[in-house]
Amino acid sequence: MSWTFPTTRVEPGGLDVLDAVGVPQKGYGAAASAHAIGQLVAAAKALITSGALGDGPWFVSGGGHSNPDAGKPTDGWANDMLSVHVSAITEAEPAGEVVLDADEDAVAAGHVVGEAPPEDYVPENAPES
């Protein structure tokens, strides 16, 4: 039974938000997937409280597959799998004007992204025509 744990933002002191997020399989296999989600939540909380990922905030997400007998191999079914992702979030200050994918020569020549460059502008690394 496949299940998901959507990306969730966790603030410092706000670990309880993780207890209500997972989406277990419905019907057959619901108990096994709910159990696996509980294991994911426990792992994420352990990583966060260990301090290994800083003081927060963090993003937590994951997913997996659980067999009907939770952890026991089942003929005809994939092996159980649990993937947990916990990442620290860096809150960056606004950078002001940002030029994306700009040629340094074009910027030095005064070219503004989103506007056509001057007709006589040729990038330094342009192929010979």
C-alpha positions as a Markdown table, in Angstrom:
| # | Residue | x | y | z |
|---|---|---|---|---|
| 1 | Met | 0.0 | 0.0 | 0.0 |
| 2 | Ser | 1.6 | 3.3 | -1.0 |
| 3 | Trp | 1.3 | 6.3 | 1.2 |
| 4 | Thr | 2.5 | 9.9 | 1.2 |
| 5 | Phe | 3.6 | 12.5 | 3.7 |
| 6 | Pro | 3.3 | 15.9 | 1.9 |
| 7 | Thr | 6.0 | 18.6 | 2.4 |
| 8 | Thr | 5.2 | 20.3 | 5.8 |
| 9 | Arg | 6.9 | 23.3 | 7.3 |
| 10 | Val | 7.8 | 22.8 | 11.0 |
| 11 | Glu | 8.5 | 25.8 | 13.2 |
| 12 | Pro | 10.7 | 25.5 | 16.3 |
| 13 | Gly | 8.5 | 24.2 | 19.1 |
| 14 | Gly | 5.9 | 23.1 | 16.6 |
| 15 | Leu | 6.6 | 19.3 | 16.2 |
| 16 | Asp | 2.9 | 18.5 | 16.9 |
| 17 | Val | 2.0 | 19.7 | 13.3 |
| 18 | Leu | 3.6 | 16.4 | 12.1 |
| 19 | Asp | 1.1 | 14.2 | 13.9 |
| 20 | Ala | -1.8 | 15.3 | 11.6 |
| 21 | Val | -0.2 | 15.3 | 8.1 |
| 22 | Gly | 0.3 | 11.8 | 6.7 |
| 23 | Val | -2.1 | 10.4 | 4.1 |
| 24 | Pro | -2.4 | 6.6 | 4.7 |
| 25 | Gln | -3.8 | 4.2 | 2.2 |
| 26 | Lys | -7.6 | 3.9 | 2.4 |
| 27 | Gly | -9.3 | 0.5 | 3.1 |
| 28 | Tyr | -7.2 | -2.6 | 2.7 |
| 29 | Gly | -3.7 | -1.8 | 4.2 |
| 30 | Ala | -4.8 | 1.4 | 6.0 |
| 31 | Ala | -3.5 | 0.1 | 9.4 |
| 32 | Ala | 0.0 | -0.8 | 7.9 |
| 33 | Ser | 0.4 | 2.5 | 6.1 |
| 34 | Ala | -0.7 | 4.4 | 9.2 |
| 35 | His | 1.9 | 2.5 | 11.3 |
| 36 | Ala | 4.6 | 3.4 | 8.7 |
| 37 | Ile | 3.6 | 7.1 | 8.8 |
| 38 | Gly | 3.9 | 7.0 | 12.6 |
| 39 | Gln | 7.5 | 5.7 | 12.1 |
| 40 | Leu | 8.3 | 8.5 | 9.7 |
| 41 | Val | 7.0 | 11.1 | 12.1 |
| 42 | Ala | 9.0 | 9.6 | 14.9 |
| 43 | Ala | 12.2 | 9.6 | 12.7 |
| 44 | Ala | 11.6 | 13.2 | 11.7 |
| 45 | Lys | 11.0 | 14.4 | 15.3 |
| 46 | Ala | 14.2 | 12.6 | 16.4 |
| 47 | Leu | 16.3 | 14.3 | 13.6 |
| 48 | Ile | 14.8 | 17.7 | 14.5 |
| 49 | Thr | 15.3 | 17.4 | 18.2 |
| 50 | Ser | 18.8 | 16.1 | 17.8 |
| 51 | Gly | 20.0 | 19.5 | 16.7 |
| 52 | Ala | 21.8 | 18.0 | 13.7 |
| 53 | Leu | 19.7 | 20.2 | 11.4 |
| 54 | Gly | 20.0 | 23.5 | 13.2 |
| 55 | Asp | 17.4 | 25.5 | 15.1 |
| 56 | Gly | 14.7 | 25.5 | 12.5 |
| 57 | Pro | 12.5 | 26.0 | 10.8 |
| 58 | Trp | 12.5 | 22.7 | 8.7 |
| 59 | Phe | 10.7 | 21.0 | 5.9 |
| 60 | Val | 9.6 | 17.4 | 6.4 |
| 61 | Ser | 8.2 | 15.1 | 3.6 |
| 62 | Gly | 8.3 | 11.5 | 2.7 |
| 63 | Gly | 6.4 | 8.5 | 1.4 |
| 64 | Gly | 6.6 | 4.7 | 1.2 |
| 65 | His | 5.1 | 1.3 | 0.7 |
| 66 | Ser | 3.7 | -1.0 | 3.4 |
| 67 | Asn | 2.6 | -4.6 | 3.0 |
| 68 | Pro | -0.6 | -5.7 | 4.6 |
| 69 | Asp | 1.4 | -7.4 | 7.4 |
| 70 | Ala | 3.5 | -4.3 | 8.2 |
| 71 | Gly | 7.2 | -5.2 | 7.7 |
| 72 | Lys | 6.7 | -8.9 | 6.8 |
| 73 | Pro | 7.5 | -10.0 | 3.2 |
| 74 | Thr | 4.4 | -10.8 | 1.2 |
| 75 | Asp | 4.4 | -12.9 | -2.0 |
| 76 | Gly | 3.4 | -10.7 | -4.9 |
| 77 | Trp | 4.0 | -7.4 | -3.1 |
| 78 | Ala | 7.0 | -5.0 | -3.2 |
| 79 | Asn | 9.2 | -4.8 | -0.2 |
| 80 | Asp | 8.3 | -2.4 | 2.5 |
| 81 | Met | 9.9 | 1.0 | 2.1 |
| 82 | Leu | 9.9 | 4.3 | 4.0 |
| 83 | Ser | 11.6 | 7.5 | 2.8 |
| 84 | Val | 11.9 | 10.5 | 5.1 |
| 85 | His | 13.3 | 13.9 | 4.1 |
| 86 | Val | 14.0 | 16.6 | 6.7 |
| 87 | Ser | 15.8 | 19.8 | 5.6 |
| 88 | Ala | 16.7 | 22.9 | 7.4 |
| 89 | Ile | 15.2 | 26.1 | 5.9 |
| 90 | Thr | 17.4 | 29.2 | 5.5 |
| 91 | Glu | 15.4 | 32.3 | 5.5 |
| 92 | Ala | 17.3 | 34.6 | 3.1 |
| 93 | Glu | 17.1 | 38.3 | 3.1 |
| 94 | Pro | 15.7 | 39.8 | -0.1 |
| 95 | Ala | 18.6 | 40.3 | -2.5 |
| 96 | Gly | 17.2 | 43.4 | -4.3 |
| 97 | Glu | 17.4 | 43.3 | -8.1 |
| 98 | Val | 18.3 | 39.8 | -9.3 |
| 99 | Val | 19.6 | 39.1 | -12.8 |
| 100 | Leu | 19.0 | 35.4 | -13.7 |
| 101 | Asp | 21.1 | 33.5 | -16.3 |
| 102 | Ala | 22.7 | 36.7 | -17.5 |
| 103 | Asp | 25.9 | 36.9 | -19.5 |
| 104 | Glu | 28.4 | 38.9 | -17.5 |
| 105 | Asp | 29.4 | 40.8 | -20.5 |
| 106 | Ala | 25.8 | 41.7 | -21.3 |
| 107 | Val | 25.3 | 43.0 | -17.7 |
| 108 | Ala | 28.6 | 45.0 | -17.9 |
| 109 | Ala | 27.4 | 46.5 | -21.2 |
| 110 | Gly | 24.2 | 47.7 | -19.5 |
| 111 | His | 21.8 | 45.0 | -20.9 |
| 112 | Val | 18.8 | 44.6 | -18.8 |
| 113 | Val | 17.2 | 41.1 | -18.6 |
| 114 | Gly | 13.8 | 41.2 | -20.4 |
| 115 | Glu | 14.9 | 43.8 | -22.9 |
| 116 | Ala | 16.5 | 43.2 | -26.3 |
| 117 | Pro | 20.3 | 43.8 | -26.2 |
| 118 | Pro | 21.7 | 46.5 | -28.5 |
| 119 | Glu | 22.0 | 45.4 | -32.1 |
| 120 | Asp | 25.8 | 45.6 | -32.1 |
| 121 | Tyr | 26.2 | 43.5 | -28.9 |
| 122 | Val | 28.0 | 40.2 | -29.4 |
| 123 | Pro | 28.8 | 37.9 | -26.3 |
| 124 | Glu | 32.5 | 37.3 | -25.7 |
| 125 | Asn | 32.0 | 33.6 | -26.1 |
| 126 | Ala | 29.8 | 33.7 | -29.2 |
| 127 | Pro | 30.7 | 31.2 | -31.9 |
| 128 | Glu | 32.3 | 32.6 | -35.1 |
| 129 | Ser | 29.8 | 33.0 | -37.9 |
